[in-house]
């Protein structure tokens, strides 16, 4: 009986922590700051939109949205990492520097498996901008999947 209780407790804590831990999707743990701006030319990340609502979706759907941004600063823009508020949210971002005036896209995928009701998730992009954290948000209302 103690063995089963321990297994149930461990499984539950793993399930809860899977959506609570921040996820570094760059594969690196860099602390990027304005120290990288040595010539005084600072990049600036300017988004067309910083939030997107997927509306009503069905549990189990995987949806995605592309956020467009532009480097409106004077120096090369470098995104070091993207930190998500949940493992169910996966961003893809440019790994190369963007020159002043160039545009880029951040694609954010959201997996609604085991989600119900309204959910709001954030992606924090850490870059060599001032301030270094740039936040974009997605949201959706997840309806239960039809019974099979």
N, C-alpha and C positions, 0 to 999 in steps of 0.2 A: 504494500500500500504506500509506504514512504517513497518507494522507487517511482511509482506512477505520479505521485504528487510532485516530486522533484522534476520529472519530465514535463509535466503540465506547466509548472511554474517557469521553467527555463524557456519553453516554447512561447509562452505568453510574453515574457520579458523581451525576447528576441523580436517578436512581432511589433511590440510597442516601440522599441528602440529603432526599428528599421525606418520609421517615418519621422523620428524625432532628431536623428543625427544629421548634421550638415554634411553635404557631400561635395568634395573637391573634385571637379570633373576634369581638371587639367592634368592630373597625374603628378603634379608637383606641388610642393608646399613652399611657395615664394611669398615673401613679404615685400611687396612693391610699393614704393613711395615716391614722392616728388624728388628724392635724392637722385633718381635716374635722369632728371632734367638738369643737365649740366650747362647748357648754353642759354638758359633763361627762357627758352621757347617751350611753353607748356601746351600740351594737347587738351582738347575739350571734347567730351562725348556729348553729342546732342541727338536725342531720339525723336523720331516722328511721333511715336507714342510710347508711353512707359507702362501701360497696362492693357490687358486684353481679356475679355470675358467670352468664354466659349459658349455661354448660354446653357441650355439643357442638353445633357448628354446621357447616354445609357451606361450603367456600370459595366466596366470591362473595355470600354472604348479607349483607344489611344489617339489623342488629338495633338496637333502641333500648330504653332504660330511662329512666324518670322518677324522679329523686331528689327526695323531698319534704323541705323544711326549714322552720323557723319562726324568726322573729326573736324570741328570748327576752330581748333586751336592753331598754334604756330609750330608745334613740334610733332614728331612721330608718336602715334598712339599705340600703346602696347597693353593688351589685356593679359594679365598674369594668370588669373583663375576665375572660375565661376562657382560660387557657393550657393547651393540650393537649400530651401527650407525643408525639403522632404526627398527621400530617395525615389519617389514616384515622378519627380520632375527632372528631366535631363536636358541641359543646354548644350548647344554646339556653337563655338565662337571662333573668330579668326585667330590663328596662332601667329600670324605675321604682323609686323608693324604696318599701320595705316598712315600714310602721308597726310599732311594738311589738305582738306578738301575732299579726301576719299570717303566713300561710304562702305559700310559693312553690314552684316546681318547676324543676329543672334537667333538661332532656331531653338525653340523650347518645346519639348515633347512632354505631355502629361498622360500618365497611365492611370485610369480611373478604377482599376481593379480593386475590389474591397473598399471602395469609397461610397459614401452615401450623403446626400444633402449638399449644402453649399461648402465649397472648399476654395481657399485662396492660398496661393503659393508664391514665394518670392525667389528671385535669382539675383544675387549680389555679384556684380562684375567688379573685380579688383583690377584697377589699371593705374597707369602713371599720370592720372589726371588729378585735378584739385577740385573737390575732394576725391580721394582714391576709390571710394565705393560708389557705384552706380547701380541703382536698384530698379528692376523691372518686375511686374506682377502679372500673374495669370489667375483666372478664377473660372469656376464652372459649378453648375448645380447638377449633381449626379443622381439620376433616377434609377431605381432598382431594375435589374435585368428581368425580362419576362420569365415567368416560371416555365420550366421545360418538362 
